[in-house]
Amino acid sequence: MTQPSPFPAPFMLRAMELAAEAAAAGEVPVGAVISRRGEIVGEGRNRTREMRDPSLHAEIVAIREAALFTGSERLEGCELWVTLEPCAMCAGAIVHARLAKLCYGAADPKGGAVEHGAHVFAAPNCLHRPEIYAGIEEARCAALLRNFFRARR
C-alpha cells in the first residue's frame, strides 16, 4: 500500500534533473536515483532510444549503477527515487534487487504497475515488497511529462 512520504525530497530533485536531461536527449523524461544512508549510489535516466535498448528505463540504469557501486546485486537498505510510477519490468527489477523503499513522483495510469495495472508488489507470489511512497513532487514530475509530450504533438 502506498503512503505519503515522510522524507525530504532532495533525491527526487536530482531525479527530476535527470528526467530533464532525458527530455533534452529526446527520451521520455524519467529520472531515477538510488540512495543509501543519505548518499547517492546510483542514478539513471531513460536511455531506450539513445542505446536502442527497450530495457534501459531510468530505474534499470540506476539499479545497474548502484549494483556496481555497492558490489552486490542485492540493494538491501537502499531507496529508489523515480519521477514516474514504475512499469512492470522495473517493478520486477525492484523486487529482485531487494530495494527497501520505492519513492516516486507521478502516477502512471497507463503503464504503471504499482498503483495501477499489474500491481506487482501486491501479487501473492511477489518475493519482496518495498515500502512505497507515492506523490513526491508529483505536480512537478507530471509537468515534465506533460510538457515533453505537448511539445511533440
N, C-alpha and C positions, 0 to 999 in steps of 0.2 A: 504494500500500500504506500502511496506517495504521501509526503508530508511537506509543509513549508520548511525551508532551510533555516537552521539556527546559525549558519555560518556566514561570515562576511564574504563578499564576492570578489576578492582580488584575482583569484584564479579564473573566475568567469570573465573578468575584464580581459585577461590575457587570451582566453579562448575567443572572445569577440574580436580581438586584434587579428588572430589567426584566421577567423572567418572572413574578415575584410581582405586579408591577403589572398585568400582563396577566390573571393569575388574578383579581385583585380587580375587574377590569373585566368578568369573565365570559368572557374569552378563554382558549383553551388556553395554558398558561403556558410560552411560549417567548420568550427574550430573546436579543438579538444585539448585539455591539459590534464595530466595526471600528477597529483601531488602526494607526498608522503612526509609526515611530520613537518608541514609548513614549507616544504621545498618542492620545486618542480622537478620531476624525474623523467617526464616525457611530455611531448606535445606534438600536435599534428593538425593538419588542415586537409580538407578534401583534395585529393590528387588523382582522381579517377581518369579525367580527360588528359591531364598532363602526362601521366605514366601509362595511359591506355590499359588500366587495370581496374575492373569494377570493384575489387575488394578494398581499394585504398580510400575508404571513408576516413574521416578525421580520427574517429575513435580507434580504428585499426592501426593507423600510423602512430598514434600516441602510445598505444599498448605495445607495439613493437619496439619503439624507442625506450619506453620505460623498462621493458624486459631486458634489453641490452644494458641499460644503465644500472639496473639492480642486480643483473647477473642471474635472474630467475624468471621462469615463465609464470610463476605464481606471484601476483602483485598484492598479496595479503597486506592489509594495513594501508592501502593506497586508496585515494579518491579520484574518480574521473569527473571532470567538469567539462560539459559539452553544451554547445549552444542550441542543439536540437535534440528532441527525444530520439533515442537510438532505434534503428531498424532491427529486424530480427537477426540479421547477420551480426551486427555489432553487439546486440544483447547477448547472443551466444558467445561471442568473444569475451564479454564482461564476465559471464559465468565461468568460462574456462580459465580466465586469468585470476579469478577469485578476488576481484576488486571489492573492497569493503563498502564503498559508498559510490553511488551514482548521483550526480548533481547536474540537472540540465535546465536549460532556459525555456525555449518554446516547445509547446506540444506539437506533435505531427499526426493529425487525424488520418492522413492518407498513408503514410509509410512507417509510422512509429509502431513499436512493438512492446512498449512498457505499459502505458495507459490505454493504448489503442491496439487494434489489430490482434496480433498473436498473444499478447500478454505473456511474454516469455517467462518472466520471473514467477508468474502465478501458476505455471504448468506443474502438475503433480510430479513430473519426472525431472524437474529443474534441480540440478546438482548443487547450486549455490544461489543464494538470494542476497544481493547487496541492499544496504539501506538506500532508499530512494528519496531524493529531494527534488521536487519539480518547481518550475516557475521562477528560477533565479534569473534576475534581469530579463524576465520574459518579454516585456514590451520591446526592449532594445534588440534582443535576439530575433524576435519576429520581424522587426522593422528591417533588419539586414536582409532577411529572405525576401520580404515583400518588395523592397527596393530593387533587389537583384532581378527578380522575375518581372517586375513592372518595366524595367529598362529593356527587357528582351521581347516585350510584346509589341 
